[in-house]
């Protein structure tokens, strides 16, 4: 035991003589450690990015399911009108019923999906224009239906 303590004292003593030092890291050992840490951090960053993509996909799926179930529940008691002129009032009734609980994030996603659909111009009714926010989107109730279809890919 005493010899072990003597070895520790000898290794930790500061004699001022650099030739007596037996322990420390070489430049190569430090570089290898840095490279390994860099590789590990890259693996972690790529893994986190993948989780984020999966979470965004799950969010869209959940939002679409909520939108579709809400629409289906409303349609049980209020069948969709056959006259196209009655559809805006029907959609407004759907909004007023409180069946949808749109989070702020979902509102932004619906607005963005609607604007992308209008900008693409495929199947867009004449006179339909992009909107700046949720209030403007729902001011014309039929636009909410278009936004839901654009967002959910329907």
N, C-alpha and C positions, 0 to 999 in steps of 0.2 A: 504494500500500500504506500509505503513511504517513497519507493522508487517511482510509483505512478505520479505522486504529488511533485516529486523532483522534476520529472519529465514535463509536467504541465507548467511548472514554474520556469523551466528552461525555455520552453516554447513561447511563453507569454512575456518573458522578461524583455525589457527594452535595453539591450546592451549597446545599441547604436551601431553595431557592426552589421552591415547588410549581408555579408557572406554567411553569417550564422543563421539566417532565415531559411527554414526548410519548407514552410508551408505558405500557400497563397495560390491564386489562380493565374494561369498563364493567359495570354491574349487569345490563344486558340480556344481555350476552354470557355472564356467569356463570349467569344463570337459564336461558338456552337450553341451556347445557352440562349443567346439572343435570337438566333435563327430558329431554334425549337420553339421559343415563345412566340415568334412571329407566325410560324405555321399553325400553332394551336389557336392563336387569336383569329387567324383567317378562317379556320374551321368553325369556330364559335360564331363569328359574324355571319358566315354563310348559312349556318343553322338557324340563327335568329331571323334572318331575312326570309327563309323558307316558312317559318312559323307565322310570320306576319302575312305572307301571301295566303296561307291556309286560313288564317283568321278572317281576312277580308272576304275570301270566298264563302266561308261559313256565314258571315254577316249578310252577304247578299242573298244567300239561300234562305236564311231565316226571315229576312225582310220580305222576300217574295212570297214565302209561305204565309206570313202574316197578312200581307196584302190580298193574296188569293183567298185565304180562309175568310177574311173580313168581307170580301166581295161576295163570296158564296153564302155566307150567313145572311147578309143583307138581301140577297136575291131570293132566299127562301120565302121571305115575307113580302118582298117587293119585286116581282118579276120584271125583267128588263123590257122596256117598252119597244114595241115594234115600229113605231113612228120615230124616225131619226130626230125629229124636232123636239121630242119629249126626253131625249137622252140627257141633255144638260141638267134639266130639273131633277131627273132621276139620280144623276151623279151627285148633285148638290144635296139631295136627301140622304145619300150615303154618307157624305161628309158631315152633315148636321146630326146624323144618328149617333155619332161618337164611337162608331164601331172601329175606327182606326185611331190608333195612338201613335202618331208619327213622332219619333225623336228628332231633335234638331239635326243630327247627322243624317238620318234617313230623309228628311226634308231636302237637305242639300244634295244628296245623291239622286233623288227624284228630279230635282230641278236640273242637275247636270245631265242626267239621262235624257230628259225631255229636250234640252237645248241641243244635245248631240244628235238626237233624232231629227229635229227640225233642220239643223244645219246640213245633215246628210241628204235631206230632201226626198227620201224614199217613202212613198205612201203618205206623205204629209198633205192634209187638206189645204186647199188654197187659202191664203190669208193668215195661216198660222205663223206666229212669230216667236222668237226666243223670249224668255222671261228672265227677270233679274233676281227674283227671290220666290219664296214659298207663297207669300200673299198674292203675288201676281200670277203664279201658277194656278192657285185655287180660285182666283177671281173669275176665271172661265172654267167651270167645273169639268167640262169634257177634257180639258188639258190634263187633269189628274189621271183620268183613265188612260190617255195616251202615254203619260209619263210612266204609269205602272207597267204598261206593255213594253215600253222602251227599256225600262230598268230591268224587268224580269225576262226580257227576250221573247215576249209573246206577241 
